[in-house]
């Protein structure tokens, strides 16, 4: 297995390079991934879902209603993990997590990404947490399952991290990887993620309109996620994901794209005029534009 190095708390530790992750995530093993912020973590999970043929199941500290703004939940199964008992969530305890994994193993190869390890350490102590990890490792050793514990930088003491890494080696997630298919798709579609850069950076970037040639449901899901990250309510575009007729799907996209571009233009104009608009007026108009309504009134 290829290894590299990552820096944690100023110390250099060995890690599996991101480029080797897809081939290095062995069934029956645990791993640890450390991210600078939640955005990097969500982007990495999305990249993982796009590049792996395994099902991704995310046990998140964020409720699904909020998580869907940052992550394409059509590609990732998500479950809320909380320190409060909730009928729709998983209780953030060792036993609850173990039981969930045991009761929710699908019949397909799966990668579990689990948040909350730092909370378990603070609440139950490192000894119980390490025992929990060993129990899970013993349970999945002969199954088509890999588990990744997702952590934020500086949330766990380096000495504890060193012990954790013996059960769950670090993954180097410093670079996001695109598959060859995605790289060619990006070029064919005039670089999906490209934004127009102007001399004066706008408040909201203008995303390139996607042409019909090369358009797919997968690309549409990515664009919907991008719009959501920019704060737009694009629920009207979601039916396009399920249209069997790709032409109809693209037509739905184009209608929403026109609204988003108009709203983006008006929001950027409003930002330049912020000094002449009251705070309450700005807030109301911004909300309506991000809902893709009220363009006529604002203009």
C-alpha positions as CSV (number, residue, x, y, z in Angstrom):
1,X,0.0,0.0,0.0
2,X,1.3,3.4,-0.9
3,X,1.9,5.9,1.9
4,X,2.7,9.5,2.1
5,X,2.8,12.1,4.8
6,X,0.3,14.6,6.4
7,X,0.9,17.2,9.0
8,X,-1.2,17.1,12.2
9,X,-0.7,19.5,15.1
10,X,2.7,20.3,13.4
11,X,3.8,16.7,13.4
12,X,4.4,14.7,10.3
13,X,2.4,11.4,10.1
14,X,2.2,8.7,7.5
15,X,-1.0,8.6,5.4
16,X,-2.4,6.9,2.3
17,X,-2.3,9.4,-0.6
18,X,-5.6,10.5,-2.0
19,X,-4.6,9.3,-5.4
20,X,-4.4,5.8,-4.1
21,X,-7.5,5.8,-2.0
22,X,-9.9,4.1,-4.4
23,X,-7.5,1.2,-4.8
24,X,-6.4,1.3,-1.2
25,X,-9.7,1.2,0.7
26,X,-9.7,-2.4,1.6
27,X,-12.8,-4.2,2.7
28,X,-12.9,-5.0,6.4
29,X,-10.7,-2.0,7.3
30,X,-11.0,1.3,9.2
31,X,-9.6,4.6,8.1
32,X,-9.3,8.2,9.4
33,X,-9.7,11.3,7.3
34,X,-9.0,14.8,8.7
35,X,-10.3,17.9,7.0
36,X,-9.7,21.6,7.5
37,X,-13.4,22.4,7.2
38,X,-16.8,21.0,6.4
39,X,-16.8,22.2,2.8
40,X,-13.6,20.3,2.1
41,X,-15.1,17.2,3.7
42,X,-18.3,17.4,1.6
43,X,-16.4,17.9,-1.6
44,X,-14.2,14.9,-0.8
45,X,-17.2,12.7,0.0
46,X,-18.8,13.7,-3.3
47,X,-15.6,12.9,-5.2
48,X,-15.5,9.6,-3.4
49,X,-19.1,8.8,-4.5
50,X,-18.2,9.7,-8.1
51,X,-15.1,7.7,-8.3
52,X,-16.0,4.6,-6.3
53,X,-18.3,1.8,-7.4
54,X,-19.2,1.2,-3.8
55,X,-22.3,2.6,-2.0
56,X,-21.4,5.6,0.2
57,X,-23.3,5.8,3.6
58,X,-22.7,9.0,5.5
59,X,-23.4,9.2,9.3
60,X,-23.5,13.0,9.7
61,X,-23.7,15.3,12.6
62,X,-25.9,17.6,10.4
63,X,-29.6,16.8,9.7
64,X,-30.5,15.8,6.2
65,X,-32.5,19.0,5.7
66,X,-29.4,21.1,6.1
67,X,-27.0,18.6,4.6
68,X,-28.7,18.5,1.2
69,X,-27.6,22.1,0.6
70,X,-24.0,21.0,0.6
71,X,-24.0,17.3,-0.6
72,X,-25.8,15.5,-3.4
73,X,-28.0,13.1,-1.4
74,X,-29.1,11.3,-4.6
75,X,-25.5,9.8,-4.6
76,X,-25.0,9.4,-0.9
77,X,-27.1,7.7,1.7
78,X,-27.2,9.9,4.8
79,X,-28.3,9.4,8.4
80,X,-28.3,12.0,11.2
81,X,-26.1,11.1,14.2
82,X,-26.9,13.1,17.2
83,X,-26.2,13.3,21.0
84,X,-30.0,13.6,21.6
85,X,-32.4,10.8,21.2
86,X,-34.4,11.2,18.0
87,X,-36.6,8.7,16.2
88,X,-35.1,9.7,12.9
89,X,-31.5,9.8,14.0
90,X,-28.8,7.7,15.5
91,X,-27.8,8.3,19.1
92,X,-24.1,9.3,19.3
93,X,-23.0,6.4,21.4
94,X,-20.7,3.5,20.7
95,X,-23.4,0.9,21.1
96,X,-25.9,2.8,18.9
97,X,-23.3,3.2,16.1
98,X,-22.3,-0.5,16.3
99,X,-25.9,-1.6,16.2
100,X,-26.7,0.7,13.2
101,X,-23.8,-0.7,11.2
102,X,-24.8,-4.3,12.1
103,X,-28.4,-3.7,11.2
104,X,-27.8,-1.7,8.0
105,X,-25.3,-3.6,6.0
106,X,-26.6,-3.7,2.4
107,X,-25.9,-6.5,0.0
108,X,-23.5,-4.3,-2.0
109,X,-19.9,-3.2,-1.3
110,X,-20.2,-0.2,1.0
111,X,-18.1,2.6,2.5
112,X,-19.4,4.2,5.7
113,X,-18.2,7.7,6.5
114,X,-18.8,8.5,10.1
115,X,-18.6,11.8,12.0
116,X,-18.5,12.4,15.7
117,X,-15.4,10.4,16.8
118,X,-14.1,13.5,18.7
119,X,-17.4,13.6,20.6
120,X,-17.1,9.9,21.5
121,X,-13.6,10.5,22.8
122,X,-14.6,13.4,25.0
123,X,-17.7,11.7,26.3
124,X,-16.5,8.1,26.7
125,X,-12.7,8.4,26.9
126,X,-10.1,7.1,24.5
127,X,-10.0,3.6,26.0
128,X,-13.7,3.0,25.3
129,X,-13.5,4.7,21.9
130,X,-10.6,2.5,20.9
131,X,-12.4,-0.6,22.1
132,X,-15.4,0.5,20.0
133,X,-13.2,0.8,16.9
134,X,-11.7,-2.6,17.5
135,X,-15.2,-4.2,17.9
136,X,-16.3,-2.7,14.6
137,X,-13.1,-3.8,12.9
138,X,-13.6,-7.3,14.2
139,X,-17.2,-7.3,12.9
140,X,-16.5,-6.1,9.4
141,X,-13.2,-7.9,8.8
142,X,-14.9,-10.5,6.5
143,X,-17.5,-8.2,4.9
144,X,-17.5,-5.9,1.9
145,X,-17.3,-2.8,4.0
146,X,-14.8,-0.1,4.7
147,X,-15.3,2.6,7.4
148,X,-13.8,6.1,7.3
149,X,-13.9,8.3,10.4
150,X,-14.2,11.9,9.3
151,X,-12.6,14.5,11.7
152,X,-12.0,18.3,11.6
153,X,-8.5,19.6,12.2
154,X,-7.4,20.1,15.8
155,X,-10.4,18.4,17.4
156,X,-8.5,15.5,18.9
157,X,-5.2,15.5,20.8
158,X,-2.3,14.3,18.7
159,X,-1.5,11.5,21.2
160,X,-5.0,10.1,20.9
161,X,-4.8,10.5,17.1
162,X,-1.7,8.4,17.1
163,X,-3.5,5.6,18.9
164,X,-6.5,5.9,16.6
165,X,-4.3,5.7,13.5
166,X,-3.1,2.3,14.6
167,X,-6.7,1.0,14.2
168,X,-7.7,3.4,11.4
169,X,-4.8,4.7,9.3
170,X,-4.9,8.2,8.0
171,X,-6.0,9.0,4.5
172,X,-4.3,11.9,2.7
173,X,-7.3,14.0,1.6
174,X,-5.3,17.1,0.7
175,X,-6.2,16.8,-3.0
176,X,-9.4,15.9,-4.7
177,X,-9.2,13.4,-7.5
178,X,-11.3,13.3,-10.6
179,X,-11.7,10.1,-12.6
180,X,-10.6,10.0,-16.3
181,X,-14.3,10.0,-17.2
182,X,-15.0,13.1,-15.2
183,X,-12.0,14.9,-16.5
184,X,-13.0,14.3,-20.1
185,X,-16.6,15.2,-19.3
186,X,-15.5,18.5,-17.8
187,X,-13.6,19.4,-21.0
188,X,-16.4,18.3,-23.3
189,X,-18.9,20.3,-21.3
190,X,-16.8,23.5,-21.4
191,X,-15.6,22.9,-17.8
192,X,-18.7,22.5,-15.7
193,X,-17.1,24.2,-12.6
194,X,-15.8,27.2,-14.5
195,X,-17.0,30.6,-13.5
196,X,-16.7,33.9,-15.3
197,X,-14.0,35.9,-13.7
198,X,-14.4,39.7,-14.0
199,X,-12.1,42.5,-13.0
200,X,-14.3,43.1,-10.0
201,X,-15.2,39.8,-8.5
202,X,-19.1,39.6,-8.2
203,X,-20.9,38.7,-5.0
204,X,-22.2,35.5,-6.7
205,X,-20.3,33.9,-9.6
206,X,-21.9,33.3,-13.0
207,X,-21.8,29.5,-13.8
208,X,-21.3,28.6,-17.4
209,X,-24.5,27.4,-19.1
210,X,-24.4,23.7,-19.8
211,X,-24.9,22.8,-23.5
212,X,-27.1,19.9,-24.6
213,X,-24.2,18.1,-26.1
214,X,-22.8,15.8,-23.4
215,X,-25.5,16.7,-20.9
216,X,-26.5,14.0,-18.5
217,X,-28.4,13.4,-15.2
218,X,-25.1,13.1,-13.4
219,X,-24.0,16.6,-14.6
220,X,-27.4,18.0,-13.7
221,X,-27.1,16.7,-10.2
222,X,-23.8,18.5,-9.8
223,X,-25.2,21.7,-11.1
224,X,-28.1,21.6,-8.8
225,X,-25.7,21.0,-5.9
226,X,-23.6,24.0,-7.1
227,X,-26.7,26.2,-7.1
228,X,-27.7,25.1,-3.7
229,X,-24.2,26.0,-2.4
230,X,-24.7,29.5,-3.8
231,X,-28.0,29.7,-1.8
232,X,-30.6,29.3,-4.6
233,X,-33.8,27.3,-4.2
234,X,-33.7,25.2,-7.4
235,X,-36.3,22.6,-6.5
236,X,-38.0,23.2,-9.8
237,X,-35.0,21.6,-11.5
238,X,-35.1,18.4,-9.6
239,X,-37.8,16.7,-11.9
240,X,-35.1,16.9,-14.6
241,X,-33.1,14.3,-12.8
242,X,-35.8,11.7,-13.2
243,X,-36.8,12.4,-16.8
244,X,-36.0,9.5,-19.1
245,X,-36.0,11.9,-22.1
246,X,-32.6,13.8,-21.7
247,X,-33.9,16.5,-24.1
248,X,-36.8,17.2,-21.7
249,X,-34.3,17.1,-18.8
250,X,-32.1,19.7,-20.5
251,X,-35.2,21.9,-21.2
252,X,-36.1,21.9,-17.5
253,X,-32.5,22.8,-16.7
254,X,-32.4,25.7,-19.2
255,X,-35.6,27.3,-17.7
256,X,-34.2,27.2,-14.2
257,X,-30.8,28.3,-15.4
258,X,-32.3,31.5,-17.0
259,X,-34.0,32.3,-13.7
260,X,-30.7,31.7,-11.7
261,X,-28.7,33.9,-14.1
262,X,-31.3,36.7,-13.9
263,X,-31.4,36.4,-10.1
264,X,-27.6,36.4,-10.0
265,X,-27.4,39.6,-12.0
266,X,-29.9,41.4,-9.8
267,X,-28.2,40.2,-6.6
268,X,-24.8,41.5,-7.8
269,X,-26.4,44.8,-8.7
270,X,-28.0,45.0,-5.3
271,X,-24.7,44.3,-3.7
272,X,-23.2,47.3,-5.5
273,X,-26.1,49.5,-4.3
274,X,-26.1,48.1,-0.8
275,X,-25.3,51.6,0.7
276,X,-28.5,53.0,-0.7
277,X,-30.8,50.1,0.4
278,X,-32.0,49.6,3.9
279,X,-30.9,46.4,5.6
280,X,-34.4,45.1,5.9
281,X,-35.2,45.8,2.2
282,X,-32.0,44.1,1.2
283,X,-32.7,41.1,3.3
284,X,-36.3,40.7,1.8
285,X,-35.2,41.2,-1.8
286,X,-32.2,38.9,-1.4
287,X,-34.4,36.1,0.1
288,X,-36.9,36.5,-2.8
289,X,-34.2,36.4,-5.4
290,X,-32.6,33.3,-4.0
291,X,-36.0,31.7,-4.1
292,X,-36.1,32.6,-7.8
293,X,-39.2,34.8,-7.3
294,X,-39.8,38.5,-7.4
295,X,-37.4,39.2,-10.2
296,X,-39.8,41.6,-11.9
297,X,-40.4,43.6,-8.7
298,X,-36.7,43.8,-7.8
299,X,-35.7,44.9,-11.3
